Amino acid sequence: MKKDTVLEAKSGRKYLLKRGELVGLHFCLRHMDENIYPEPETFRPTRFLKDSDESKGHAYAWAPFSAGFHKCSGYPLAMLEIPVVIALMFREYDLTLLDPLPGMDYKQAFGVVGPKDGAVRVRYRKRR
């Protein structure tokens, strides 16, 4: 949150979201928003077609792979292959960390964790 904000639910209950807090919403909640999808409880699979009147103009209106129409369907496979490649690298090479690992900034982006500062140098040597 960039500033203190009070949200009021339909029930009248109020929630204080304090400045600096991390807030995340699951993308599926948008499917129940009547401002985006009229009659969200009605089963109409055509509403998720790219050229549907209901999905036009809304980013990630239909997100089967959590990133919209053009998300690569091979993404999950790639995410499984990365640790395999790293394991193969560790099997073939001895690695030595030359710099300390940077701190992690968990509030930078919801669901994405990255290093706060500079690069980390690594020395590698082929195993015999």
C-alpha positions as CSV (number, residue, x, y, z in Angstrom):
1,M,0.0,0.0,0.0
2,K,1.3,3.4,-0.9
3,K,-0.9,5.1,1.8
4,D,-3.2,4.1,4.6
5,T,-6.5,3.1,3.1
6,V,-9.9,2.1,4.6
7,L,-12.0,-0.4,2.6
8,E,-15.6,-0.9,3.5
9,A,-17.3,-4.3,2.7
10,K,-21.0,-4.6,1.6
11,S,-21.6,-5.8,5.2
12,G,-20.4,-2.4,6.5
13,R,-17.3,-3.9,8.1
14,K,-14.2,-1.7,7.6
15,Y,-10.7,-2.8,7.0
16,L,-7.6,-0.7,7.4
17,L,-4.8,-1.4,5.0
18,K,-1.7,0.3,6.3
19,R,1.0,2.1,4.3
20,G,3.8,-0.4,3.4
21,E,1.6,-3.5,3.7
22,L,1.7,-6.0,0.8
23,V,-1.8,-6.8,-0.7
24,G,-2.4,-9.5,-3.3
25,L,-5.6,-10.6,-5.0
26,H,-6.1,-13.8,-6.9
27,F,-6.9,-13.3,-10.5
28,C,-9.9,-15.5,-10.3
29,L,-11.7,-12.9,-8.2
30,R,-12.1,-10.8,-11.3
31,H,-14.4,-13.5,-12.8
32,M,-16.9,-12.7,-10.1
33,D,-16.9,-8.9,-10.7
34,E,-20.2,-7.8,-12.2
35,N,-18.5,-4.7,-13.6
36,I,-16.4,-7.0,-15.9
37,Y,-18.7,-10.0,-16.3
38,P,-22.4,-9.3,-16.2
39,E,-24.2,-12.2,-14.4
40,P,-20.9,-13.9,-13.2
41,E,-22.8,-16.8,-11.8
42,T,-24.2,-17.7,-15.3
43,F,-22.2,-20.4,-17.2
44,R,-21.2,-18.8,-20.5
45,P,-17.8,-20.1,-21.6
46,T,-17.9,-17.9,-24.7
47,R,-17.3,-14.9,-22.5
48,F,-13.7,-15.9,-22.3
49,L,-13.0,-16.0,-26.0
50,K,-10.6,-13.3,-27.1
51,D,-13.1,-11.4,-29.3
52,S,-15.9,-11.6,-26.7
53,D,-17.6,-8.3,-25.8
54,E,-17.1,-9.2,-22.1
55,S,-13.4,-9.7,-22.2
56,K,-12.4,-6.8,-24.5
57,G,-10.4,-4.1,-22.8
58,H,-9.6,-6.0,-19.7
59,A,-6.1,-7.2,-19.1
60,Y,-5.9,-10.8,-18.1
61,A,-9.7,-11.2,-18.6
62,W,-9.1,-14.9,-19.1
63,A,-5.9,-16.2,-17.6
64,P,-5.6,-20.0,-18.0
65,F,-1.9,-19.8,-17.5
66,S,-1.9,-16.8,-15.2
67,A,-0.9,-14.3,-17.8
68,G,-3.5,-13.9,-20.4
69,F,-4.1,-15.2,-23.9
70,H,-0.5,-15.4,-25.1
71,K,1.1,-17.0,-22.1
72,C,3.3,-19.9,-23.3
73,S,1.7,-23.2,-22.7
74,G,5.2,-24.7,-22.2
75,Y,5.9,-22.4,-19.3
76,P,5.3,-25.1,-16.6
77,L,7.7,-27.5,-18.4
78,A,10.3,-24.8,-18.6
79,M,10.0,-24.2,-14.8
80,L,10.6,-27.9,-14.3
81,E,13.6,-27.9,-16.6
82,I,15.5,-25.1,-14.9
83,P,16.3,-27.1,-11.8
84,V,17.3,-30.1,-14.0
85,V,19.8,-27.9,-15.9
86,I,21.1,-26.4,-12.7
87,A,21.6,-30.0,-11.3
88,L,23.5,-31.0,-14.4
89,M,25.7,-27.9,-14.1
90,F,26.5,-28.8,-10.5
91,R,27.3,-32.3,-11.5
92,E,29.8,-31.1,-14.2
93,Y,31.3,-28.1,-12.4
94,D,32.7,-27.1,-9.0
95,L,31.3,-23.6,-8.2
96,T,32.7,-21.1,-5.6
97,L,30.8,-18.1,-4.5
98,L,33.1,-15.0,-4.7
99,D,30.6,-12.4,-3.4
100,P,28.0,-12.5,-0.6
101,L,24.4,-13.2,-1.8
102,P,22.3,-10.0,-1.9
103,G,19.4,-9.5,0.4
104,M,15.9,-10.4,-0.8
105,D,13.1,-7.8,-1.1
106,Y,9.9,-9.7,-0.6
107,K,7.7,-6.6,-0.9
108,Q,9.0,-5.5,-4.3
109,A,6.4,-7.5,-6.2
110,F,3.7,-9.9,-5.1
111,G,4.7,-13.4,-6.0
112,V,8.0,-12.4,-7.4
113,V,11.2,-12.3,-5.4
114,G,14.4,-10.9,-6.7
115,P,17.7,-9.6,-5.5
116,K,17.9,-6.0,-4.1
117,D,21.3,-5.1,-5.2
118,G,24.3,-6.0,-7.5
119,A,25.5,-9.1,-9.2
120,V,27.1,-12.1,-7.5
121,R,30.3,-13.5,-9.0
122,V,30.9,-17.2,-9.2
123,R,34.0,-19.1,-10.1
124,Y,33.5,-22.4,-11.8
125,R,35.9,-25.2,-12.7
126,K,35.1,-28.3,-14.7
127,R,35.2,-31.5,-12.6
128,R,37.6,-34.3,-13.5
